[in-house]
Amino acid sequence: MYFLQKNLFSFEEWLEIEVSERAPLFFKELDLRPYVTELISFSPQGAPGHNKEAMLRALLIGFLEGIDTFTGLSYRLNSDFRLRYYCGFRLTQKAPSVSSFSRFFKQIIEKNLAERLFYDLVECCRKEGIIIGENIAIDSSAIDAFEKKQPKSSSQETGNATWGAKFDSFGNKITWFGYKLHLAVDTESELPVALEVTPANVNDGEVGPSLVEAVHDQAPGKINYIMEDASYDQLKNYEVAHQIGAQAIIPLNHRNEKQPPSGFSFNGTPQCSMGYDMVYWGKDGHFLKFRCPHVLGKVDCPFGSAWCSDSNYGLVVKIDSRDDLRRFSLPHRGTQAWNELYNQRTSSERCFSRLKENLTVNDLHLSGIKKVKSYAFLNAIALLASALAIKRTQKEKSQHQVA
């Protein structure tokens, strides 16, 4: 059973459960001790500090509760004894202050803790059968900055927030000041398996290879197809897919070339001597097979099939897909099989939607790319931990029903 199959309740339904019921399930098998041990201070001076594991729990459950500031989190913990208890704080002690959470978050950044926990949870989801990882969708989404907007000329060299522009699914140009959240998403579970944050002006295609390599490093040889939109139509994205034994499913961006090579259409279909597109007729290993369109009744060639071949079967052309990794695709562009694979790319859109609308990844109240990146990883951790809790809760229910 997978995370989003119809017999499992969805992430949105999970969020509708009362926090008093959801929090124990969320933390039940989420062992954070190995990660927070290195954050504990052993200084004998000062008052006893707060439980670091409880603070990390509070951050994660806070995202599920829509709490996007340390101020809001501290207030909620002080006013909600049950939540404070589920996180692991002593009820005789006040909740951590805003400055305590701020210092704690700084430690998370310095130790690179959020990124390590994220990838460990991805592996855990793989072992549980939640993440399959055979088909991956890669895309980016805008994140609005908390920083003060800067002129384009002065914001490009800081490495932090910049002005960015993208076209939405309706072809409208969107501009924003901030960052880009880049995700590699397992299309089966719609969960993130790799994450990166860049300034908003970074081209999507530049980040694609590093995301693919990050996924491949986790599970070598598992990826079959990588779905990306036309902004990733750069040779490097096809090459990195080929190197790991996968096929990149990317629409050709016609802005990258004025005309296709002689004898081919824009989508890589060979043309006969009369200039007609030949008909795709399947594949043979790495080769794409095409047949005469006249013989197959697709066109009425004035010269008939005899112009190109004396066989009743008509002219056959075989193309080695490895000759041009960008232009040729297995399966062939425009076929039903190719379109069905490309449609899986929408899984990344739903993942972004959950991170932005159900969690708090786009509600920034902190500045600087290091902080934004750790904040994004923590939101993604909340999503993965929820998936694990859903799966294990459903498994327990199934075992109870059988018993």
Protein Blocks (a to p, Z undefined) as FASTA:
>chain_A
ZZklmkbccfklmmmpcfklmmmmmmmmmcfklmmmmmpccbfgdjddddfklmmmmmmm
mmmnopabfklmmmmmmmmmklmmmnopafkbccddfklmmmmmmmmmmnommmmmmmmm
mmmmmmnomanolaccddddddddfbdcddfklmmmnopacddddddfkopacddedddd
dddddfklopafbdcdddfklcfklmmmmmmmmmmmmmghkambdcddfklmcfklmmmm
mmnopacdddddfklpfbdcehiafkopacdfkopacddebjehjaccdddfklnopacc
fkljmlmoccfnbpaddddfklpmmlpccddehiaklmmmmmmmmmmmmmmmmmmmmmmm
lmccbecjklmmmmmmmmmmmmmmmmmmmmmmmmmmmmmmmZZ
